[in-house]
């Protein structure tokens, strides 16, 4: 049985997400699906007493069977379910719901998926070196399609934009001189949950050169409302830019074209979303203060820094270990091994906080 009180709490949370945070109907449906697991876990126990429920929520989720009865839910599914539950508990405290103020913040912080449940694929990202290789190998100047694809790779890394937003960018929302994108749904950009933001490009000259060159081409031949990732008409080997608006399958076309680009550059294929990961990792690695860290989070259109932390702490954990191990010279191998062992035992949240502390101290 599911507690009626818990059911109404979840529905109130979904209403808040719809009316205040303006989530789309599709997003709300996903949130409802994920939160059902929380209701089933708690049963008839009020969620205000969640810290006392056993097994704990992450352990309960990790023990669930996947589709068709396979062992365990996919790592990404576990992450979504647990982080959504965590978001709900944070919301109850913020809104001052009766009975939830006494839930310790430390307990809410434990609502994180186990590291071993996250697949290696979720830790993959495209490095700056790989991106430079993609966009700088020689291309026939007459091959507009391949030049466009190189510019796409550069822009995806520089901006960190999702593929759906990137493929819906019109020329008018791209301001290369100011190094920014106007990711505004009212200008036709398809952002997640219709978030509106002006985001900025990383200051990487080799990639900016490629983006600027393509920007000059499309601005010369197409109107401002035409797609920046323009459609190209190919007939008898002659290529011509078209001002057609992107269709429903534009993302699929981007995938096909990126596969060709990776093959031409002699690299193993990685999806468009891995450029977003690469943007985030590059930004966080170069962050020197908490303000820098927050700026990277905002540029990714995350609603708060906790989302950035939960997504990218696992990816950055190896770098944190290296930084910790190198904080002071080691006279013997044994202490160093002990330190590495200790750092390896830390949670992703602890590693992320340590990394931000190191960045602050390096900047002071």
Order of alpha helices (4+ residues) and beta strands (2+ residues): alpha-alpha-alpha-alpha-alpha-alpha-alpha-alpha-beta-beta-beta-alpha-beta-beta-alpha-alpha-alpha-alpha-alpha-alpha
